[in-house]
């Protein structure tokens, strides 16, 4: 039972990790990025080529390449594709409709290009694939590293948002972009920055996830979906809430699979999500 | 009525001739063409039904695959007990009922929440049915029909469904119900304050469009030897229908049909190719930046001033006078697109 719970916590940490960047993008920049998972898979691919390439380096080193690339690409996407839509939209609903369509189109285009270049085969590599004992239960070290990575990232993001001037500006934009602009926050600049930072977080998450889950050019959509479920369950722009919602989802999924039927894990996932959306449409961790 | 028929005599004549020609099509062409037209009719019906609710009220639904799959499963279960027409009706009714329940519980969600919810719901139904099928050791279900030339039967049925759906959508758009739907799309609070019972309107129309989707699912599936949950609840349906409707223009009753025909032809050309995904994605981007209302307003702009009598005269060999409406309007339409491109890139 303890092992099941621990498995759920590790899985949940991964869900939280995957959702962090998306929630930053949607929370601060108000852009629901459905091509998010593609950048995650991009990070995974770069890690894969770092490990399996000529020099066989440590996958952690791939971050020096993937993070700047993801940051720059997302900044450009915001600047050139999203900003015209933001300017054109009369309200948030109209913006959401446009953004969902464009980022979904981007998702198809990036995935198509990835398929053409790298084919759809599953890839994976072995990194820290050994067991460690945690309070008597045996777990894989790479999963533990990914979990710790999720905690560190969430904590760092939380501290930045809570205790810096930049963080106050970002939080103000989450609450009310118009009022934030009136208070002297350069909303456009910070939106682009937050959007780009979200993309960079996706690349980091992709690297960490790729150490223990094999992936292919088409698995980006699954990660986008998972991230979306967790982010909406947590509530828009809630950083620590994202991790908590991820943990909740992971634990419930593992417990349900263990106690009821392993064939039901996906159904439990979506059931929990639809239930929460019906009861608290604004998310679990938002203040009313 | 007569006066109306006289006023639209060209429209009535051409469309009834077209309908007869379409109905006779399978007796004059190959199986490949019939299959293509089955696909077109199914997509036209789905896209029109989708736009009937989601296009007007702007509740973007990704639950098309859910209703489609419910129709398929209902048919697969009841068609061994009931005669075929009754089984098809049962499928449509099942879609209607599921949508009624879903609609009553979820239509208070708006915007992105509604989109994501409908998507999650489709997956939930898919997974539950999959689990139930595995439990009962019936992962695949077989479809038995004793109709010879089943593709002709399917084609004629789908043709009737598609034409009726477009006609119904066009008719409703001119009634009080149509205005109510559009009012909800413009501003729901205002719509409620003007005395529209928004909940009933939304739930009823959502369920009606779901019934059409379930019916189309049931009819198209008659061709399959067997089905399983991942065939029935394939998400691709939700997305393709959405793109077809938005490409054609959900603001006009005939817009989604145009988009559906184009998309089916595109898919037929790129069948099985990796580039279909890329083309689909680019379609999305083009729709949002260049054609916010879909192709329909563009076609209308080209069409204004189109004179059928003059067209006939030209066909008989008369020379086209300079600056005649049709090519000029086309040029104006292209100009509008270029102007929009310019406006977009001049940040």
Interface residues (C-beta under 8 A of the other chain):
Chain A: X32 X83 X84 X85 X92 X93 X96 X97 X98 X100 X101 X102 X104 X105 X106 X107 X108 X109 X110 X111 X112 X113 X115 X116 X225 X228 X229 X232 X261 X263 X264 X266 X267 X270 X271 X273 X274 X277 X278 X281
Chain B: X58 X60 X105 X106 X108 X109 X110 X111 X112 X113 X115 X116 X117 X119 X120 X121 X123 X124 X127 X128 X130 X131 X134 X135 X239 X246 X274 X275 X276 X277 X278 X280 X281 X282 X283 X284 X285 X287 X288 X289 X344 X347
